[in-house]
Amino acid sequence: MPPEISPIREKIAEYKAAGKRLFATSSFQSHSIPLLHIISEIDAAIPVYFLNTGYLFPETVSFADRLRQELGLTVIGLRPLISKTHQLDDEGHLFFASDPEYCCYLNKVQPLELILMQHDVWINGIRADQNANRRIMHEEEPAPHNTIRYHPMLEWNSKTIHEYARDHDLPAHPLEAQGYLSIGCEPCTTKFFEQGNERNARWFGLNKTECGLHTDLVEKPE
C-alpha cells in the first residue's frame, strides 16, 4: 500500500504554524502527480512553481495546465531570466548542445534561486531511488538563503507512486504511453529503452544525471 500521507500533512502544518513561507516545484511528469495531489488536499494555496524553460514538450505544458484546473492548484510559471538569443556559445550554438550544465543553470537554477530568496521551505518530490545523489539526502536539507528543502516523497519508490496514482485515479503524462518515462526538456530527453533507472532517458550518453536544482541548490558544508 502507498505510504500514509498524515506525516506530510503534519509536517506542513508544523511549518505553517511556525510562520514559514512554503512553496513547491514540479516538473509535471507522471511520477510528480501524487505529491501534487497531496498538496492540493492539504493546502491548494501553496504555490507550485513550474520551470518552463522554453524547451519543454508542448504536451508537458498542456498537462500542467490540465492538472492546475483539475486539482485546483496554484501553479506559477517560471521562465528564464536570460532570453534564448543570449544563450549562445562563441560559435552560435545554443548551450543545450554545447554546455548542458550551463543551460540548466540559466533555465532552471538561476530563476528558482530568486524564489528561494522569497520563501522559507521548498517542497519537492525527489526520491532516494532515483539516483546516487538523491540517495544520500535526508527528508529535510538546508538550502541556500536560509531555506529548508523538504522531501516528503524521499522514501517512496516507483511502485508506491504507481499505487497512489492508481488508487486516486490520477492521470499520466500523455507522453508516457509513447515510452517516455522521465520527461524533461525536449532536446535532452529520449525514450526509456534500456534496463535501469528511469532517469537514464535524461541527457542520454552524457555524464550528467542532474539539472542542478538538487546539487547547486543544496547548502554546501563549509
SVG drawing of the C-alpha trace seen along z (x, -y; Angstrom):
<svg xmlns="http://www.w3.org/2000/svg" viewBox="-11 -38 45 42">
<polyline fill="none" stroke="black" stroke-width="0.4" points="0.0,0.0 1.2,-3.6 2.6,-5.3 0.4,-7.3 0.2,-11.0 -0.6,-12.1 3.1,-12.7 3.3,-15.1 0.1,-16.8 1.6,-17.2 5.0,-18.5 3.3,-21.1 1.1,-22.2 4.2,-22.5 5.9,-24.7 2.8,-26.9 2.3,-27.2 5.9,-28.5 5.1,-31.1 7.2,-29.6 6.5,-30.6 6.2,-27.5 6.4,-26.7 6.7,-23.6 8.1,-22.8 7.1,-20.3 8.1,-19.0 4.6,-17.7 5.7,-14.2 3.6,-11.2 5.6,-10.5 5.1,-14.1 1.4,-13.8 1.0,-12.1 2.8,-14.9 0.7,-17.5 -2.5,-15.6 -1.3,-15.5 -0.6,-19.3 -4.0,-20.0 -5.7,-18.2 -3.6,-19.7 -3.4,-23.3 -4.0,-24.2 -2.9,-27.7 0.7,-26.6 2.3,-28.0 3.7,-25.3 6.4,-26.7 6.6,-25.3 10.0,-25.8 9.0,-26.5 12.5,-26.5 11.2,-27.2 12.4,-23.7 9.6,-21.7 7.4,-19.3 4.1,-21.0 2.4,-18.0 4.1,-18.9 2.8,-22.5 -0.7,-21.3 -0.6,-18.7 0.5,-21.2 -2.5,-23.4 -4.8,-20.4 -3.6,-19.5 -3.9,-23.1 -7.5,-23.0 -8.4,-19.5 -6.6,-19.7 -7.2,-23.4 -3.5,-24.1 -1.9,-27.4 0.6,-26.9 3.0,-29.7 5.1,-29.6 8.7,-30.5 10.8,-31.4 14.5,-32.0 15.9,-35.5 18.1,-35.3 16.4,-35.1 17.3,-32.3 19.0,-34.8 21.6,-35.3 22.0,-31.6 24.6,-31.0 28.2,-30.0 31.0,-31.7 30.1,-29.6 26.5,-30.5 25.3,-27.1 22.6,-27.0 24.0,-25.9 21.9,-22.8 24.1,-21.4 27.5,-22.7 27.2,-23.2 24.2,-21.5 25.3,-22.2 25.3,-26.0 22.0,-25.6 20.4,-24.0 21.8,-26.8 20.3,-29.6 17.0,-27.9 16.4,-26.2 18.8,-27.0 19.0,-30.8 15.3,-31.5 14.5,-29.2 17.1,-30.8 15.1,-34.0 12.1,-32.1 14.2,-30.6 15.1,-34.1 11.4,-34.8 10.4,-31.6 11.4,-29.5 10.6,-26.0 10.9,-24.3 8.7,-21.2 10.0,-19.0 9.3,-15.4 12.8,-13.8 13.1,-10.1 16.1,-8.2 15.7,-5.5 16.2,-7.9 20.0,-8.3 23.0,-8.3 22.9,-12.0 19.3,-11.8 20.0,-8.6 22.2,-10.4 19.7,-13.2 17.5,-13.5 13.9,-14.4 15.0,-17.9 18.1,-19.5 19.5,-23.1 19.3,-25.1 20.8,-28.5 19.3,-31.7 18.4,-30.2 15.7,-28.0 14.8,-24.3 14.4,-21.7 11.6,-19.3 11.5,-16.0 8.2,-14.2 8.5,-11.6 12.1,-10.6 11.3,-7.0 8.6,-6.4 9.6,-4.4 8.1,-3.8 5.8,-1.1 4.3,-3.3 4.0,-6.2 2.1,-3.9 -0.2,-2.6 -1.1,-6.0 -1.8,-7.2 -4.0,-4.2 -5.9,-4.4 -6.7,-8.1 -7.4,-7.7 -4.7,-10.3 -3.8,-10.9 -0.5,-10.1 1.6,-12.4 0.4,-11.9 3.9,-11.1 4.2,-8.1 2.1,-6.0 4.8,-6.6 7.6,-5.3 8.8,-8.4 9.2,-7.7 11.3,-10.6 10.4,-13.8 12.4,-17.0 13.4,-19.4 12.7,-18.1 16.3,-18.3 17.7,-16.4 15.0,-13.7 14.9,-10.3 12.5,-7.4 13.4,-4.9 14.7,-1.9 17.2,-0.2 17.1,1.6 18.0,-0.6 16.8,-3.8 14.0,-5.6 16.2,-8.8 18.6,-7.2 16.4,-8.8 17.6,-12.2 20.9,-13.5 21.4,-10.1 25.0,-9.4 26.3,-12.3 28.0,-12.1 25.1,-14.1 22.2,-13.0 21.0,-16.2 19.9,-19.6 21.4,-21.5 18.3,-22.0 19.3,-19.2 23.1,-19.8 23.6,-23.5 20.6,-24.5 21.7,-22.4 23.6,-24.2 27.3,-23.0 29.1,-22.3 32.0,-24.6"/>
</svg>
